């Protein structure tokens, strides 16, 4: 990969906290930083409650950020914007949702669902052009033009997800956040949707933030992957490097927990099984947030928050195991 | 090995407003003692209806028992009265469900829910049932069981709720445990814990397990035999090695090809085109005919017979007929040589 890659998004120390009541705050996203380059797919993985969906939504300004900033084309996403500015900004960022049943309005025809963005942004001069655009979008995602007159309930899950994709594409975005777009689908249909997303990326020069909990699918579709744990980023690397050489103990455990479709491997494999459950993000552990489940944790992990550092080229990890300053304390 | 359960030509339908949906169509399989049989398939393939029918949990109506038999302990379950079923459920056959939050009773403490079966089936006193409950919670790895047994399900995490469900299911030492997508709602690290626990408990108690799942990784990890369901029929069955290393049905090939391989570079996934058949109007012949790249004329009209490929593997596909052309499985369906990192 060349050094001249253009940063499409720069995310710096992004935080999103939800206030529960006067005393408690849920720190869903608690200071994550990363860049997304133009034309790549950045995968974001983690278990439920790790803040990956909140991160995706905050990046799009569906949520206001509590702290930190997101720069898109060098412009601050969360800055004060006039209605007009906001409108032109939302056109360039779109989202595909997890649940294809809940994210399509049941009282609108597929044609109107897809054309909603076209109407709002005035992208079609007349009715004929609108219909043409919708039809070409339907074809792009592998549906028939007559499907446009039907309602969402007449479609299967995989087809609905295609409608959601067509809707996102309708306004010619640069960047799409796909929040668990395949989790609700069957395996054979998942592969269809993933192949479609990949093809569209090539044809339209799209950049994706692909959020999922299924590490094997993320590995397949992403160029780079970030692993989140309890609101923090544990590790970022290219997907190949992350799989072949996971450095953070949490990533290692996550990879080793995925059951592989190969009985021989499953029988002989040594697993790293992490004990217990994910702690509450309302009162996360001190120091490193993974320490309560980490097999390598020592005293220092409870005292000092590990810094997120680039230990190898393009491989960022937040763990004391690799920090020379703590080499002595981590040896025990 | 002794056969514990034998299902013969089972068919179950549902009366709906428009038509009769034939969810399970003429399936036969058996379960040996102490084994784990996985039933794999996509949503709507009939795997959950099959599992529920073994405990007669299919609501009737709208469900309808069309034909066949389920022989357990020499007796046909389909012929039993509701009263007789009550003495089998939870005692000889028990079940754990996909979503532990909605299948536990939110208004009862976990302890009470474990004790229910023990008091009914084993005539234990309240005190004895409570003590056994503590033992069971300890067995399934819940820390501090004396305190936890008094808590309600909402005070448990997702993984712990599934552990509690397993404790309830195993309370009366059932001969068969049916696990319907037991780990689908859980995160991978918790899934690994639960699968480990199930294996450990099976070693201890010798319970036979029927595992319903759509995840081939879980199958490879936990099963000894596999039945692949599609469109209400079992299309292929065999030992776990036969299904993964020597699959013969194009649908099994398709399933194996749709899974991303962790060690492979980003080539296209081999998706199965189209979508599953409408079981209100199932295809006359093989249910997979509309999506099968090798479909022939005969497939549209006639359901193929099972061909016995070994004493354990049976496949229903016209490609195995001697008059059919030779077809090799696609490369994407070949399992093996996976390197494990991390």
Interface residues (C-beta under 8 A of the other chain):
Chain A: X47 X48 X156 X158 X159 X186 X187 X188 X189 X190 X191 X192 X194 X195 X198 X213 X215 X216 X217 X219 X220 X221 X240 X243 X244 X245 X246 X251 X252 X253 X254 X255 X256 X257 X258 X259 X260 X261 X262 X263 X264 X265 X266 X269 X271 X273 X274 X275 X277 X278
Chain B: X42 X43 X157 X158 X159 X160 X187 X188 X189 X190 X191 X192 X193 X195 X196 X214 X215 X216 X217 X218 X219 X220 X221 X222 X240 X241 X244 X245 X254 X255 X256 X257 X258 X259 X260 X261 X262 X263 X264 X265 X266 X268 X269 X270 X271 X272 X273 X275 X276 X335 X336 X338 X340 X341 X342
